[in-house]
Amino acid sequence: MAVLYRRADFKSTGIREGKRTFEWCVIIRAINTTDSMSAAVEELPFALMHRLVSRITGEVKGVNCVLYDFTPKPCATIEYE
């Protein structure tokens, strides 16, 4: 299983330290593939998702939103372009 993430090409409005922010989103995608021609989305435990969101939004400067991509291949590709 691979857990991929990337910064999205759009920003999100949020709140940090009582002030409005306009920062980047991060997209997480956990996939399982053997040949890169297809990929199944893996389920991540909810507690792990909470930890990922907490760490990313707390430790990565300029990020205020974390999204989870459930899209398999096909129809999506493994990499973002």
C-alpha positions, 0 to 999 in steps of 0.5 A, spaced: 500 500 500 502 506 498 499 513 501 500 519 496 499 526 498 500 532 494 498 539 495 492 541 491 492 547 486 486 550 490 486 554 497 480 553 502 478 558 507 479 556 514 480 559 521 487 559 525 488 562 532 481 566 531 483 569 524 480 567 517 486 564 513 486 562 506 491 556 505 492 550 501 489 543 501 492 537 502 489 531 498 491 524 501 490 517 497 491 510 499 492 505 494 494 498 493 497 496 486 501 490 483 502 493 476 500 500 476 495 499 471 489 498 476 489 501 483 484 499 489 483 504 494 485 502 501 481 503 507 485 507 513 483 506 520 479 513 522 484 514 528 489 514 523 486 519 519 484 523 525 492 523 527 494 525 519 489 531 519 492 533 526 499 533 524 498 536 517 494 542 519 498 543 525 505 542 522 505 544 515 505 551 514 500 554 509 495 548 510 488 548 513 484 543 509 486 535 508 482 531 503 481 524 502 481 521 495 477 515 494 477 514 487 480 508 484 484 507 477 481 506 473 478 512 472 483 516 475 490 515 474 495 514 480 499 520 480 496 527 479 498 531 474 
